[in-house]
Amino acid sequence: MSTRAQIAIEIGPEQWAHVYVHFDGYPSHMLPALAPWTPEDIVAAKEIRQVRADELDCFDPPREPPILPRPTCELCHLYVWRDGAWVELDPETHAPEGSAQ
C-alpha cells in the first residue's frame, strides 16, 4: 500500500503549488529524501512517484500541480519549505508537526 503525500510550494501571494507524491510519503523517509532538493526542483518535477535523495522519480507525462490559496493536506502527509528546510506541516495549525503551538 502506498503512503501518498503532497509537497506544498509557495509560488506567489496566496498561491501554493501542491506536488503529488505517490509512495513512501511517510516522514521518516520523506524528510531525509527531500533534504537535497530545493522548492524549485520539486515544482519543476510537477508529479512524483517517489522522492529519493539521489533522484526524483517523476511521472511522464506529469500532471500540473493544483494551485491552492494555502497549504492544504488532502492525503496522508503534507510537507513545506520553512526557514531553509523541509518540514511536515500540521494542516490544522500550519505549524511543523511536533512543535509547540
C-alpha positions in Angstrom: 0.0 0.0 0.0 1.2 3.5 -0.9 1.7 6.3 1.6 0.8 9.3 -0.5 1.8 12.8 0.3 1.8 16.3 -1.0 4.6 18.9 -1.1 3.2 22.5 -1.0 5.4 25.1 -2.5 4.6 28.8 -2.2 4.8 30.3 -5.8 3.1 33.7 -5.1 0.9 35.5 -2.8 -1.8 33.1 -1.7 -0.6 30.6 -4.4 0.7 27.2 -3.3 1.5 24.5 -5.9 0.7 21.1 -4.4 3.0 18.4 -5.9 1.7 14.9 -5.6 4.0 12.1 -4.3 2.7 8.6 -4.9 4.5 6.4 -2.4 7.0 6.5 0.5 5.4 9.7 1.8 5.9 9.0 5.5 8.1 11.4 7.4 10.9 9.1 8.3 11.6 8.6 4.5 10.5 11.9 3.1 12.3 14.4 5.3 15.8 12.9 4.6 14.9 12.2 0.9 13.8 15.8 0.4 16.8 17.3 2.1 19.0 17.8 -1.1 16.1 19.2 -3.2 15.1 22.8 -3.4 11.5 24.0 -3.8 12.3 24.9 -7.4 13.3 21.2 -8.1 10.0 20.0 -6.6 7.9 22.4 -8.6 9.7 21.5 -11.8 9.0 17.8 -11.2 5.2 18.5 -11.1 4.1 15.0 -10.2 6.4 12.5 -8.4 6.2 8.7 -7.9 8.9 8.7 -5.3 11.3 11.2 -3.7 14.8 9.8 -3.1 17.9 11.8 -2.1 19.6 10.9 -5.4 16.6 11.1 -7.7 13.1 12.4 -8.2 11.2 9.5 -9.8 8.6 11.5 -11.8 5.5 10.6 -13.8 5.9 11.0 -17.6 4.0 12.9 -18.6 3.3 14.7 -15.3 0.0 16.4 -14.5 0.3 20.1 -13.4 0.1 20.5 -9.7 -3.1 22.1 -8.3 -2.7 25.7 -7.1 -4.4 26.5 -3.8 -4.5 29.6 -1.6 -2.8 27.9 1.3 -1.1 24.6 2.1 -3.8 22.0 2.2 -3.4 18.4 3.3 -5.6 16.2 1.1 -3.5 13.0 1.5 -1.6 11.3 4.3 1.2 13.9 4.8 1.9 17.5 3.8 5.4 18.9 3.5 6.5 22.6 3.1 9.8 24.5 3.0 10.3 26.5 6.2 13.4 28.5 7.2 15.6 26.7 4.7 14.5 23.1 5.5 11.6 20.7 4.7 9.1 20.1 7.5 5.9 18.1 7.8 3.1 20.6 8.3 0.2 20.1 10.7 -2.7 21.1 8.4 -4.8 22.3 11.3 -2.3 24.7 12.9 0.0 25.4 9.9 2.9 24.6 12.3 5.6 22.0 11.8 4.5 18.6 13.3 5.7 18.2 16.9 6.3 21.9 17.5 4.9 23.8 20.4 1.8 25.7 19.4 
